[in-house]
Amino acid sequence: MSDPIVAGKRPEVLELEPGRTYWWCRCGRSKNQPWCDGSHEGTGIEPLEFTVDKAKNYALCTCKKTAGSPFCDGTHSSL
């Protein structure tokens, strides 16, 4: 299995909708950050499927080092 690539050093803040399924890129290779575009193929890293309970802005990790995937926990500030 490959290690994730740091795709960015700040979160993507996006309004997400409850009841919708999202696929967060874990590998860092997607050109459509923070979403999976299939670039993980062959890396052994699979995207994270998730939903949210309420509509609001969420900070999604792009450094791929967060302990609270897919949400940013500030780890990017130490990279």
N, C-alpha and C positions, 0 to 999 in steps of 0.2 A: 504494500500500500504506500502511495506517495504521501508526502506532507502537503498540507494546504498552502497555497500561495497567498501572500498578503495582497489583497485586491485594492485596498484603500486604507488610509489612516484616519478616517473619520466615518461616523455612521451615516447611513442614508435614513433620513427621517421621512416617513411616508404614512399617509392615512390608510389604514387597513379596515376592511369590512368584516363584521362578524358573520360566521357561517360559510365563508369562502375558504377554500383550501389554497394554501400558498406553498411554494417549493423554494426554500432558501438554499442558495449555493454554499456548500461546505468546502469545496475544493479551491475556490478563488480564481478559477480559470474562465468563468462565464463572462461574456462581453456585455451581459445584461444585468450587472450587479444591482441589487443583492440576489436577484432571481437566477435560478438554474436555467441554462440554455442547452444542456446536454454535453458540455465540454469536459465533464468529469469522466467520460467513458474511457475505460482502461486504467484509471488511476486507483481504483479500489475505494474511492471516496464517493459516497452517495449523498444526494441532496436531502435536506430535512423537510419533511412534510409537517405543516402546522396550521392551526387556525387561531383566531382570537375571539374573545368573548364580547368585546364591545368596540364600536367604531371610535377611533381616536388616532392621533399620531403616535407612531412607534419608531424608536431608533433601532435600526437593524444593522448589525455588525457587518463591516466589510473587511476587517483585518483577519477574520477567521480564527482569532485567538480567544474570544470571549468564553467565559465559563457558563454563560447563560444563553446559549444558542437558541434562537437566532438573534436575540436582543443584545445590544451593546451594553457592556459593563465597564467601559472606560479603559480597557486593556490597551487600546491603540495608542494612548498617550505615553506609554512606556516603551514603544517600539522605536 
